[in-house]
Amino acid sequence: MNTGILIIAHAPLASALRLGVLHVFPDVEQGVLALDVPATEPPDVTRERAAGLLKQLGTPNTLVLTDVFGATPCNIAQKVVDGAHCKLVAGVNLPMLLRTVNYRHEALDVLVARALAGGTQSIMQVAVTVPQNQQRKINDQHQHDHSQ
């Protein structure tokens, strides 16, 4: 059985992350849900919406991902997860989410470890100059900055 994934984050981040996942994994639409937390919404209303999304996932195992530890989305997620068979990870980013979706068939504790690894291993400084062995040709009129 696949683990359900619920993203709870400041609006519009949760929906944007979900759209990023659906771009790569279009078949997970029902298993990855998002809850955008607007600044003006009372926490009790947000908590009710989060609980409804957990039920909508319809799986006993759910990984809840939130953006900032200690912020309203995380605090609400902590209340919703309490007593449920869920795990909560703060600091969500797209690489973390992609890894999580890719391995959603694994046990929940293993999935948490994969989420943490995916999130942290994707953070790196990137060189802003072209490496010496990959200089552009002088006559190359079609410069492509993406890899194929």
C-alpha positions in Angstrom: 0.0 0.0 0.0 1.3 3.5 -0.9 1.7 6.1 1.8 -0.5 9.2 1.4 1.3 12.5 1.3 -0.2 15.8 2.6 1.6 19.1 2.1 0.6 21.8 4.5 2.3 25.2 3.9 1.9 28.9 3.6 -0.3 29.8 0.6 0.4 29.2 -2.3 3.5 27.0 -1.6 1.6 23.8 -0.9 -0.3 23.8 -4.1 2.8 24.9 -6.1 4.8 22.0 -4.7 2.0 19.6 -5.5 1.8 20.9 -9.1 5.6 20.3 -9.4 5.1 16.7 -8.3 2.3 16.1 -10.7 4.5 17.4 -13.5 6.9 14.5 -12.8 4.4 11.9 -11.5 1.0 12.6 -13.0 -0.4 9.3 -11.7 -0.2 10.4 -8.0 -3.0 13.0 -8.1 -5.1 11.2 -5.5 -2.2 10.3 -3.2 -0.6 13.7 -2.8 -2.8 16.5 -1.5 -2.0 20.1 -0.6 -3.4 22.5 1.9 -2.5 26.2 1.4 -2.7 28.1 4.7 -3.8 31.7 4.1 -2.6 34.3 6.5 -6.2 35.4 7.3 -7.7 32.0 8.1 -8.4 31.1 11.7 -6.2 28.1 12.8 -9.3 26.1 13.8 -10.7 26.3 10.3 -7.3 25.3 8.8 -7.1 22.4 11.3 -10.6 21.1 10.2 -9.6 21.4 6.5 -6.3 19.5 7.2 -8.2 16.7 9.1 -10.6 16.4 6.1 -7.7 16.0 3.7 -6.2 13.3 5.9 -9.4 11.4 5.7 -9.7 12.0 1.9 -6.3 10.3 1.5 -7.9 7.2 2.8 -4.8 5.4 3.9 -3.6 4.4 7.4 -0.1 5.7 6.6 0.4 9.3 5.8 3.4 11.5 5.6 2.7 15.2 6.3 5.2 17.7 5.0 5.2 21.3 6.1 7.3 24.3 5.2 8.6 26.1 8.4 9.0 24.5 11.8 7.2 26.6 14.4 5.0 28.4 11.9 1.2 28.1 11.7 1.1 25.4 9.1 3.5 23.2 11.1 1.7 23.9 14.4 -1.6 22.9 12.7 0.0 19.8 11.2 1.3 18.8 14.7 -2.3 18.9 16.1 -3.7 16.9 13.1 -1.0 14.3 13.2 -1.2 13.8 17.0 -2.8 10.3 17.6 -2.9 9.4 14.0 -0.6 6.9 12.2 1.3 9.8 10.5 4.7 11.2 10.5 5.5 14.9 10.2 8.5 16.5 8.5 9.2 20.3 8.4 11.3 22.0 5.8 9.7 20.6 2.7 11.3 21.3 -0.7 10.6 19.9 -4.2 13.5 17.4 -4.2 12.3 16.1 -0.8 8.8 15.7 -2.2 9.9 14.0 -5.4 12.0 11.5 -3.5 9.1 10.9 -1.1 6.6 10.3 -4.0 9.1 8.0 -5.7 9.4 5.8 -2.7 5.8 6.1 -1.3 5.4 2.3 -1.3 8.0 1.8 1.5 7.3 1.8 5.2 6.5 5.1 6.8 9.7 5.3 8.9 11.8 4.5 5.9 10.0 7.1 3.9 10.7 9.7 6.5 14.5 8.9 6.2 14.3 9.2 2.4 12.4 12.5 2.7 15.1 13.9 5.0 17.9 12.6 2.8 16.2 14.0 -0.4 15.7 17.4 1.1 19.2 17.8 2.5 21.2 16.2 -0.3 19.6 18.5 -2.8 21.0 21.6 -1.1 24.3 22.6 -2.6 26.2 25.6 -4.0 26.3 25.6 -7.8 29.1 27.0 -9.8 28.1 30.0 -11.8 30.8 29.7 -14.4 31.0 27.0 -17.1 33.4 24.3 -16.1 36.7 24.4 -18.0 35.9 21.3 -20.0 32.5 22.5 -21.0 33.2 26.0 -22.5 30.9 27.1 -25.2 32.0 27.2 -28.8 32.7 30.7 -30.1 30.5 30.1 -33.1 27.6 28.5 -31.1 24.7 30.8 -31.9 22.2 28.6 -30.0 23.3 28.7 -26.4 21.3 26.2 -24.4 21.4 26.4 -20.6 19.6 23.2 -19.9 21.0 19.7 -20.0 19.4 17.1 -22.2 
